[in-house]
Amino acid sequence: MKEKTLKIISIAVVLLLGLAFVIKFAGPSLLRLYVESGIGNCQSLPFLCAAPAEEIANPGINKAYIMELVPYKLSDMQVHIPKGFTVKKENIVKVYYKKRVRKDSGAVVYLLYQKPDFFVNLLPELRKQGINNNYEFFNRTMAAKLKDVKTITDALLIIIKSVFTPDVGNLKNVRMIKFSLANKRGFINYNLEKSKNYFDCDIIDSQDNFFKIYIKDTGKKLDLDKVFAIISTVKKVD
């Protein structure tokens, strides 16, 4: 056990020294290569070289459709969800968001809530770069591109972008948009495939509360307009 522990410590020390070397001495190209070796490149993860290409402001909301939805109330948030979807509460593990391999075969919705300033408090060094709230955290993260990595902060944002983007199907077909809706704004990564739809929604309200709604729509019941209707119903539970 002692030998195994020493081996683990030795490996960790070597990795940390390598990272320290890259941060201190490497140029942008070597830093990008270091990031690619850890998370992938633009061929394997196209969204690492993409940013929201469209901004939608105040889309019309179908109030009649909202009446068809089922209200769900969790300990910290509530939202209306279409019938036929399994609803699961997501969480952040330890000091980072742990990406899970989700094996759900049917239509499912994952919900996550985090309080104001959660992400900048989690990574306080980002405040030095002018990132002071949850919205700015996601605004900078979603706009980050691998080709633009020049500093350790750029590298950190790309890594975060990789970790926070769940399964959205064939990555070559994913569309990224920015939106504003009443007292909410945020970002949606979505993919409308032949057999199923994916919607990954990061939502921040006017009080800087953060909500994530991830939808795997195996029955292809939803489109972007219906997703906006769902987003319009989300709010914090007091």
KOLRO-453008 format. One record per residue: residue number from 1; z, y negated, x negated of N, C-alpha, C in turn. Coordinates in steps of 0.02 Angstrom, whole numbers. Example, Ala and Ser with C-alpha at 12.3 -4.5 7.8 and 13.67 -1.06 7.14 Angstrom:
2
seq; n_c3; n_c2; n_c1; ca_c3; ca_c2; ca_c1; c_c3; c_c2; c_c1
1; 390; 284; -660; 390; 225; -615; 390; 165; -660
2; 354; 112; -642; 357; 53; -684; 394; -2; -645
END
This chain:
238
seq; n_c3; n_c2; n_c1; ca_c3; ca_c2; ca_c1; c_c3; c_c2; c_c1
1; 0; 60; -41; 0; 0; 0; 0; -63; -43
2; 40; -60; -98; 43; -117; -144; -24; -131; -175
3; -59; -78; -197; -125; -86; -228; -175; -114; -178
4; -171; -91; -116; -216; -114; -64; -205; -188; -50
5; -140; -208; -48; -124; -278; -35; -150; -322; -91
6; -140; -300; -153; -164; -338; -211; -240; -345; -210
7; -275; -292; -188; -348; -294; -184; -370; -346; -133
8; -337; -346; -75; -354; -394; -22; -343; -465; -46
9; -286; -477; -80; -270; -543; -106; -322; -564; -157
10; -341; -518; -200; -390; -533; -253; -457; -553; -223
11; -479; -516; -172; -542; -532; -139; -538; -601; -106
12; -482; -616; -72; -473; -680; -40; -475; -737; -90
13; -442; -727; -148; -441; -778; -200; -511; -791; -226
14; -549; -738; -238; -618; -746; -262; -661; -785; -212
15; -654; -769; -147; -692; -804; -95; -674; -877; -91
16; -609; -891; -96; -586; -960; -93; -611; -1000; -153
17; -608; -968; -212; -633; -1001; -272; -708; -1015; -267
18; -745; -967; -238; -816; -976; -228; -831; -1034; -182
19; -793; -1038; -127; -802; -1093; -79; -785; -1160; -112
20; -730; -1160; -149; -710; -1222; -183; -764; -1245; -232
21; -795; -1197; -266; -848; -1214; -314; -908; -1245; -277
22; -926; -1213; -222; -984; -1238; -183; -970; -1308; -158
23; -909; -1319; -132; -892; -1384; -104; -893; -1438; -158
24; -866; -1422; -216; -858; -1473; -269; -920; -1486; -309
25; -957; -1432; -325; -1011; -1439; -373; -1082; -1430; -344
26; -1087; -1396; -288; -1154; -1378; -264; -1189; -1437; -231
27; -1254; -1437; -234; -1293; -1485; -198; -1305; -1460; -127
28; -1337; -1501; -85; -1348; -1482; -15; -1385; -1415; -6
29; -1434; -1402; -48; -1472; -1340; -40; -1429; -1278; -51
30; -1385; -1280; -101; -1341; -1224; -113; -1288; -1217; -59
31; -1265; -1274; -33; -1217; -1273; 21; -1248; -1242; 83
32; -1311; -1260; 98; -1346; -1229; 156; -1355; -1155; 145
33; -1371; -1134; 85; -1378; -1063; 70; -1313; -1026; 79
34; -1259; -1058; 60; -1192; -1028; 68; -1177; -1017; 143
35; -1194; -1067; 184; -1183; -1062; 256; -1228; -1007; 286
36; -1291; -1006; 266; -1337; -955; 292; -1314; -885; 276
37; -1287; -875; 217; -1264; -808; 198; -1206; -786; 240
38; -1170; -834; 269; -1112; -816; 309; -1126; -807; 383
39; -1172; -849; 411; -1182; -846; 483; -1254; -830; 503
40; -1302; -840; 459; -1372; -828; 477; -1413; -890; 466
41; -1479; -884; 479; -1524; -940; 470; -1560; -957; 534
42; -1609; -1001; 530; -1643; -1025; 590; -1690; -972; 620
43; -1707; -922; 582; -1747; -867; 609; -1705; -821; 651
44; -1645; -804; 627; -1601; -760; 665; -1564; -797; 721
45; -1549; -861; 710; -1513; -901; 759; -1549; -968; 767
46; -1603; -969; 807; -1644; -1029; 814; -1606; -1092; 835
47; -1551; -1084; 873; -1515; -1143; 896; -1482; -1181; 838
48; -1477; -1149; 779; -1449; -1184; 722; -1495; -1240; 697
49; -1557; -1237; 718; -1605; -1289; 700; -1629; -1328; 761
50; -1590; -1324; 815; -1609; -1358; 877; -1551; -1403; 900
51; -1569; -1452; 940; -1520; -1497; 971; -1543; -1509; 1042
52; -1498; -1535; 1085; -1520; -1549; 1154; -1583; -1592; 1156
53; -1635; -1566; 1187; -1700; -1600; 1188; -1710; -1641; 1251
54; -1663; -1637; 1298; -1671; -1671; 1362; -1603; -1695; 1385
55; -1601; -1753; 1417; -1539; -1779; 1445; -1548; -1790; 1520
56; -1505; -1761; 1560; -1509; -1766; 1632; -1449; -1807; 1657
57; -1463; -1862; 1690; -1410; -1906; 1715; -1405; -1902; 1791
58; -1345; -1888; 1814; -1330; -1888; 1886; -1380; -1849; 1928
59; -1388; -1785; 1914; -1433; -1744; 1956; -1407; -1739; 2027
60; -1452; -1733; 2074; -1432; -1725; 2144; -1393; -1661; 2154
61; -1340; -1664; 2193; -1298; -1605; 2206; -1308; -1582; 2278
62; -1322; -1518; 2286; -1332; -1488; 2351; -1263; -1471; 2381
63; -1238; -1515; 2423; -1171; -1505; 2452; -1169; -1446; 2500
64; -1226; -1431; 2531; -1228; -1372; 2575; -1219; -1309; 2534
65; -1247; -1307; 2474; -1239; -1248; 2431; -1166; -1240; 2409
66; -1132; -1296; 2396; -1062; -1292; 2376; -1020; -1258; 2431
67; -1038; -1269; 2493; -1001; -1237; 2548; -1008; -1161; 2547
68; -1060; -1136; 2514; -1070; -1063; 2510; -1028; -1031; 2453
69; -1001; -1072; 2410; -966; -1047; 2351; -894; -1028; 2367
70; -865; -988; 2323; -796; -964; 2332; -751; -1002; 2284
71; -697; -1034; 2309; -652; -1071; 2264; -608; -1024; 2223
72; -602; -1038; 2158; -558; -1001; 2114; -510; -1051; 2082
73; -446; -1033; 2083; -395; -1076; 2053; -357; -1037; 2001
74; -361; -1059; 1939; -323; -1029; 1884; -263; -1072; 1870
75; -226; -1056; 1818; -165; -1094; 1803; -180; -1165; 1781
76; -239; -1177; 1752; -253; -1243; 1724; -318; -1274; 1749
77; -358; -1238; 1787; -421; -1266; 1812; -441; -1232; 1877
78; -484; -1266; 1915; -512; -1236; 1975; -586; -1253; 1979
79; -623; -1207; 2011; -695; -1215; 2015; -720; -1170; 2072
80; -779; -1186; 2098; -810; -1144; 2150; -865; -1102; 2117
81; -866; -1037; 2134; -911; -989; 2102; -950; -953; 2157
82; -1014; -935; 2144; -1052; -898; 2194; -1022; -829; 2208
83; -1033; -804; 2267; -1011; -737; 2286; -1048; -686; 2244
84; -1014; -631; 2230; -1045; -576; 2192; -1035; -580; 2117
85; -1001; -631; 2093; -988; -638; 2022; -915; -619; 2006
86; -906; -580; 1953; -839; -567; 1928; -816; -627; 1887
87; -755; -650; 1899; -730; -709; 1864; -676; -688; 1815
88; -682; -710; 1753; -633; -693; 1702; -611; -756; 1665
89; -548; -758; 1648; -521; -814; 1610; -529; -801; 1536
90; -558; -849; 1501; -567; -844; 1428; -508; -879; 1395
91; -500; -867; 1330; -448; -903; 1292; -469; -910; 1220
92; -433; -953; 1185; -445; -962; 1113; -391; -923; 1076
93; -413; -882; 1030; -369; -836; 993; -349; -868; 927
94; -284; -865; 910; -258; -892; 848; -279; -965; 842
95; -306; -985; 785; -324; -1055; 774; -399; -1066; 778
96; -434; -1019; 806; -506; -1026; 812; -529; -989; 875
97; -589; -1005; 896; -618; -972; 954; -650; -907; 930
98; -623; -851; 952; -648; -787; 928; -707; -764; 971
99; -764; -756; 940; -823; -734; 976; -816; -661; 994
100; -825; -645; 1058; -817; -576; 1081; -883; -544; 1097
101; -886; -480; 1089; -944; -442; 1112; -930; -421; 1183
102; -962; -455; 1230; -947; -442; 1301; -992; -386; 1326
103; -961; -336; 1356; -997; -277; 1378; -1004; -273; 1453
104; -993; -329; 1487; -999; -330; 1560; -1071; -316; 1580
105; -1079; -269; 1626; -1147; -250; 1647; -1170; -289; 1708
106; -1124; -319; 1746; -1143; -354; 1806; -1139; -429; 1798
107; -1148; -464; 1854; -1144; -537; 1854; -1073; -559; 1841
108; -1064; -604; 1793; -996; -623; 1772; -993; -696; 1754
109; -935; -726; 1765; -922; -795; 1746; -859; -797; 1704
110; -862; -827; 1645; -803; -837; 1603; -783; -910; 1607
111; -718; -922; 1614; -693; -990; 1620; -643; -1004; 1564
112; -647; -1065; 1536; -601; -1085; 1483; -582; -1158; 1494
113; -518; -1174; 1484; -495; -1244; 1486; -457; -1260; 1423
114; -466; -1321; 1397; -425; -1347; 1343; -408; -1420; 1357
115; -349; -1440; 1337; -324; -1507; 1351; -359; -1560; 1310
116; -350; -1624; 1326; -381; -1678; 1288; -363; -1675; 1213
117; -411; -1692; 1172; -403; -1694; 1099; -389; -1626; 1067
118; -398; -1572; 1105; -381; -1506; 1078; -419; -1491; 1014
119; -483; -1502; 1013; -524; -1480; 956; -514; -1523; 894
120; -503; -1588; 904; -491; -1630; 845; -420; -1620; 819
121; -374; -1599; 861; -308; -1581; 837; -310; -1514; 801
122; -355; -1470; 822; -364; -1406; 790; -393; -1414; 720
123; -437; -1463; 712; -471; -1477; 649; -463; -1551; 633
124; -403; -1573; 614; -389; -1644; 606; -431; -1679; 553
125; -460; -1641; 506; -502; -1673; 455; -564; -1705; 485
126; -583; -1685; 547; -642; -1713; 578; -632; -1786; 599
127; -569; -1807; 607; -556; -1876; 625; -582; -1925; 572
128; -581; -1902; 510; -606; -1944; 455; -680; -1957; 462
129; -715; -1916; 501; -787; -1924; 512; -801; -1959; 579
130; -751; -1988; 610; -760; -2024; 672; -762; -1981; 734
131; -740; -1918; 728; -738; -1872; 785; -667; -1873; 812
132; -656; -1909; 868; -588; -1922; 891; -571; -1894; 959
133; -616; -1856; 990; -600; -1827; 1056; -645; -1766; 1067
134; -631; -1731; 1122; -668; -1669; 1136; -742; -1682; 1146
135; -760; -1737; 1179; -831; -1750; 1192; -868; -1762; 1126
136; -841; -1804; 1083; -875; -1818; 1021; -879; -1755; 977
137; -829; -1712; 982; -831; -1648; 945; -892; -1608; 965
138; -904; -1601; 1031; -961; -1561; 1054; -1027; -1599; 1046
139; -1025; -1665; 1051; -1085; -1704; 1041; -1111; -1695; 970
140; -1066; -1698; 922; -1086; -1689; 852; -1104; -1615; 837
141; -1067; -1570; 868; -1079; -1499; 856; -1147; -1477; 883
142; -1163; -1496; 945; -1226; -1476; 975; -1286; -1509; 940
143; -1275; -1567; 911; -1330; -1602; 876; -1339; -1577; 804
144; -1291; -1539; 779; -1294; -1516; 709; -1353; -1469; 698
145; -1387; -1479; 641; -1443; -1436; 622; -1433; -1412; 550
146; -1451; -1349; 540; -1441; -1319; 474; -1478; -1358; 419
147; -1538; -1381; 434; -1578; -1417; 384; -1546; -1483; 363
148; -1499; -1509; 404; -1468; -1573; 389; -1401; -1566; 353
149; -1381; -1504; 338; -1317; -1493; 304; -1319; -1523; 234
150; -1274; -1571; 222; -1269; -1603; 156; -1197; -1606; 132
151; -1149; -1603; 180; -1078; -1608; 162; -1040; -1550; 192
152; -977; -1543; 172; -936; -1489; 199; -924; -1499; 274
153; -922; -1562; 297; -915; -1575; 369; -976; -1550; 407
154; -1036; -1563; 380; -1098; -1538; 411; -1096; -1462; 415
155; -1073; -1430; 361; -1069; -1357; 360; -1020; -1332; 412
156; -964; -1366; 418; -913; -1346; 467; -940; -1350; 538
157; -977; -1403; 554; -1003; -1411; 621; -1055; -1357; 638
158; -1096; -1338; 589; -1144; -1285; 600; -1109; -1219; 613
159; -1057; -1205; 574; -1019; -1143; 584; -987; -1142; 653
160; -959; -1199; 673; -929; -1204; 740; -982; -1193; 794
161; -1041; -1222; 784; -1095; -1214; 833; -1113; -1140; 841
162; -1114; -1103; 787; -1129; -1032; 790; -1075; -994; 827
163; -1012; -1010; 811; -956; -973; 840; -948; -987; 914
164; -961; -1049; 936; -949; -1068; 1005; -1007; -1053; 1052
165; -1062; -1030; 1026; -1119; -1014; 1068; -1118; -939; 1085
166; -1104; -921; 1147; -1101; -850; 1166; -1170; -820; 1174
167; -1173; -759; 1199; -1236; -724; 1211; -1276; -761; 1265
168; -1334; -786; 1247; -1377; -819; 1295; -1447; -787; 1296
169; -1448; -723; 1281; -1511; -686; 1284; -1555; -697; 1224
170; -1620; -694; 1236; -1669; -705; 1183; -1664; -777; 1158
171; -1640; -785; 1097; -1626; -852; 1072; -1688; -896; 1065
172; -1746; -865; 1060; -1808; -905; 1054; -1824; -943; 1118
173; -1796; -921; 1174; -1812; -952; 1238; -1757; -997; 1265
174; -1704; -1008; 1226; -1647; -1048; 1249; -1665; -1122; 1249
175; -1646; -1156; 1303; -1655; -1228; 1308; -1587; -1262; 1305
176; -1584; -1319; 1272; -1522; -1355; 1262; -1529; -1424; 1295
177; -1482; -1442; 1338; -1485; -1508; 1370; -1416; -1542; 1368
178; -1419; -1608; 1372; -1359; -1649; 1379; -1359; -1676; 1451
179; -1301; -1682; 1482; -1299; -1706; 1551; -1240; -1753; 1563
180; -1247; -1793; 1615; -1191; -1832; 1641; -1191; -1825; 1717
181; -1131; -1817; 1745; -1126; -1802; 1817; -1060; -1831; 1842
182; -1064; -1886; 1881; -1003; -1918; 1906; -955; -1932; 1849
183; -895; -1902; 1850; -846; -1914; 1797; -847; -1861; 1743
184; -903; -1825; 1738; -909; -1772; 1688; -972; -1782; 1647
185; -970; -1755; 1586; -1029; -1754; 1543; -1022; -1694; 1497
186; -1077; -1673; 1468; -1073; -1615; 1425; -1141; -1587; 1406
187; -1142; -1522; 1395; -1201; -1489; 1367; -1210; -1421; 1399
188; -1273; -1401; 1408; -1288; -1336; 1436; -1341; -1303; 1393
189; -1328; -1242; 1371; -1378; -1199; 1340; -1396; -1146; 1392
190; -1459; -1142; 1410; -1476; -1094; 1462; -1541; -1058; 1446
191; -1547; -999; 1478; -1605; -956; 1466; -1621; -920; 1531
192; -1682; -930; 1556; -1704; -897; 1618; -1751; -841; 1598
193; -1724; -780; 1595; -1764; -722; 1575; -1792; -686; 1636
194; -1832; -635; 1624; -1862; -598; 1680; -1810; -558; 1718
195; -1761; -531; 1683; -1712; -487; 1715; -1645; -520; 1730
196; -1629; -574; 1694; -1565; -607; 1705; -1567; -679; 1679
197; -1519; -719; 1701; -1513; -788; 1678; -1447; -797; 1641
198; -1446; -843; 1593; -1385; -860; 1557; -1375; -935; 1559
199; -1312; -956; 1570; -1294; -1026; 1569; -1229; -1034; 1531
200; -1231; -1073; 1477; -1171; -1087; 1437; -1157; -1161; 1443
201; -1105; -1179; 1481; -1092; -1249; 1498; -1028; -1273; 1465
202; -1033; -1326; 1425; -975; -1359; 1396; -967; -1426; 1431
203; -910; -1435; 1465; -901; -1492; 1510; -838; -1531; 1489
204; -844; -1597; 1485; -787; -1639; 1469; -782; -1693; 1523
205; -723; -1700; 1554; -716; -1751; 1606; -694; -1818; 1577
206; -685; -1867; 1619; -669; -1935; 1596; -601; -1940; 1563
207; -558; -1890; 1573; -492; -1888; 1541; -493; -1847; 1477
208; -552; -1825; 1456; -563; -1784; 1396; -538; -1712; 1404
209; -527; -1690; 1466; -514; -1618; 1477; -578; -1579; 1465
210; -572; -1522; 1432; -630; -1481; 1416; -631; -1418; 1459
211; -690; -1402; 1486; -701; -1342; 1525; -763; -1307; 1498
212; -759; -1241; 1492; -818; -1201; 1475; -831; -1153; 1532
213; -892; -1154; 1556; -914; -1106; 1608; -973; -1068; 1580
214; -962; -1004; 1567; -1015; -961; 1541; -1035; -912; 1596
215; -1099; -912; 1613; -1123; -871; 1669; -1177; -822; 1645
216; -1167; -759; 1661; -1221; -710; 1652; -1242; -689; 1722
217; -1301; -709; 1741; -1326; -702; 1809; -1376; -644; 1811
218; -1351; -583; 1821; -1394; -524; 1819; -1438; -518; 1881
219; -1420; -552; 1934; -1460; -549; 1995; -1509; -607; 2001
220; -1512; -651; 1951; -1555; -709; 1952; -1548; -749; 2016
221; -1485; -761; 2035; -1471; -800; 2095; -1468; -875; 2081
222; -1461; -894; 2018; -1447; -963; 2002; -1506; -997; 1966
223; -1509; -1062; 1974; -1553; -1104; 1935; -1512; -1163; 1911
224; -1542; -1210; 1875; -1505; -1265; 1846; -1473; -1310; 1900
225; -1508; -1320; 1956; -1481; -1362; 2009; -1417; -1331; 2038
226; -1417; -1265; 2047; -1357; -1231; 2073; -1300; -1233; 2022
227; -1317; -1228; 1959; -1265; -1232; 1907; -1234; -1302; 1906
228; -1274; -1353; 1916; -1245; -1421; 1920; -1199; -1427; 1980
229; -1215; -1394; 2035; -1171; -1394; 2094; -1104; -1361; 2077
230; -1107; -1306; 2039; -1046; -1272; 2018; -1005; -1317; 1972
231; -1038; -1349; 1924; -1004; -1394; 1877; -970; -1451; 1914
232; -1001; -1476; 1967; -973; -1533; 2004; -905; -1516; 2035
233; -890; -1452; 2043; -827; -1432; 2076; -770; -1420; 2028
234; -783; -1418; 1962; -731; -1400; 1915; -684; -1459; 1905
235; -620; -1444; 1901; -571; -1496; 1887; -506; -1464; 1862
236; -465; -1505; 1831; -401; -1482; 1804; -351; -1474; 1860
237; -310; -1423; 1855; -255; -1412; 1902; -194; -1450; 1876
238; -167; -1495; 1915; -108; -1534; 1894; -43; -1493; 1901
END
